[in-house]
Amino acid sequence: MRGHDAVIELRRVHRVKPGFVFIDDFPTNPGLRDAPSDWAVVCTDGDDIELLDLRFLVGLRVMVHSHSEPRARALFERCQRAGAAFVGAFHLHAHPHPNNPPTWDDVWHKETVNG
């Protein structure tokens, strides 16, 4: 996993949460984007999903993208278990076109009690 260290430092040192964390399960350029707290990209390409330490996602909004439907589903579930506040995920075709939409997507919101 690459890019998570920037999110951890942002939260621990600067006490700021990124607006969104995008988990890209394909080769990408990880790290923080735009102003220091707008959004971050984490790359999980080639990683064993069950071995990832996703605790840095506690309370954050996460979007998962993968070219593999089983990996997208696995990351979706792992982000929920890690304590993310919101998780959106979808299977993104490696070569998308109008007649080739995502075959799977899902959205999950952590339940809030008393606001």
ABEGO torsion letter per residue (X at the ends): XBGAAAAAAAAAAAGBBBABBBBBABBBBBEBBEBAAABBBBBABGBBAAABBAAAABGBBBBBBBABAAAAAAAAAAAAAAGBABBBBBBBBABBBAABBBABBBBBBBBBBGX
